[in-house]
Amino acid sequence: MGMSNLTRLSEFILLGLSSRPEDQKPLFVLFIIMYLVTLMGNLLIILAIRSDLQLQNPMYFFLSILSFADICYTTVIVPKMLVNFLSETKTISYAECLAQMYFFLAFGNMDSYLLASMAIDRYVAICNPFHYVTVMNHRRCVLLLVAFTAFSHLHSLLHVLLVSRLTFCTSNVIHHFFCDVNPILKLACSSTSVYRVVAMTEGLASVMAPFGCIIISYMRILIAVLKIPSAAGKRKAFSTCSSHLTVVTLFYGSISYVYLQPLSSYTVKARIATVIYTVLTSMLNPFIYSFRNKDMKWALEKLISRTMSHMNRLSTAKANKIHGP
C-alpha cells in the first residue's frame, strides 16, 4: 500500500515475523504463552524481593527494578503483536508507532543501565566488601536509578523527535513486528543523515557506556578472583556473577547482531534476534536469577507457601460461611 494514497503519515503496516496466514495462530499461541510467563515470572521476582527482609540489599533492589522494566518492555511490544497475529489489516497509527518506539527505547536503555548497575554492585561486593554497605547505600542506589531513568527517557525523546521529522512518501509497510528505528529509517524518503550522526554519537554512547561499565567491572572482578588462593573461594565468587553474565550475554549479543549491521541488510534473522532481547531475555530473567540463587529460591518458596496458605484460609472461610455453623 503506497503512502501517497493515504493521508500523509496516518498509519503504518507491520508485517510481523511471518506473512503466511497459516503461521499466525501458532505464533499467537507461542507469544501469548511467552508473554504470560514473562509477566508471572517477573511479578513473582518483584513480590519475593519486596516481601523478604533478607533480600533488602542493592543487588536485589536493582533486580526488582529490572523485572519491572522487563514487564514494561515486553508490554510495549507483545500485546500489539498478538492483536496483529489475529488481524488482517495489521496497521498501527503514526502516533501509536512513535509512542511504541519511545517506550521501547526508554525501557531498553533502562535494561542496559540496570545491568551495568548490577555489574558495579558485584564489583564492589567482591573487590571492596568491607566498604560495600557504605558505597552501595540505598540513597546512592535510588539516585543512580533516577539518573539513568531520566537519561533513558531523554535519549528516547531525542530519537523519536528526529524520526518525527522524517518524510515517508513511498511505502508504509514496516518489515518488522514493531516500530523499531532501523526498519522505519528504511522507509524514509527524506535525508536521514542527521539521525545517523546522532545514532553514531549519542546513540552509540548511550549503549556503550553501560556496556563499558560491565566490561571494566568484570575485568576487575576477574583480577580479584584470580588472587583468591582457594578453588572453593574462586567458585563462590564466580557463582555470584554467573546469572548476571548469562543475561548480559543474551541481551548484548542479540542487540549487537541487530544494530551493528548495515541498514540495508536488515533481514528476517535480525527480526528473530530482536525477539531474543525483547521477549526471550525478559522471559528467561526470572529463571536465570532464581535457579542458581539459593536466597532467591528460598524467598520464592516462602512467597508461594504464604500465598497458598492464604488461599486455603479464604476457601475454608468461604466454605464455612456457605454451610453455616
Secondary structure by P-SEA (a helix, b strand, c coil): ccccccccccccccccccccccaaaaaaaaaaaaaaaaaaaaaaaaaaaaaccccccaaaaaaaaaaaaaaaaaaaccaaaaaaaacccccccaaaaaaaaaaaaaaaaaaaaaaaaaaaaaaaaccccccccccccaaaaaaaaaaaaaaaaaaaaaaaaaaaaccccccccccccccccaaaaaaccccaaaaaaaaacaaaaaaaaaaaaaaaaaaaaaaaaaacccaaaaaaaaaacaaaaaaaaaaaaaaaaccccccccccaaaaaaaaaaccccccaaaaaaccccaaaaaaaaaaaaaaaaaaaaaaaaaaaaaacc
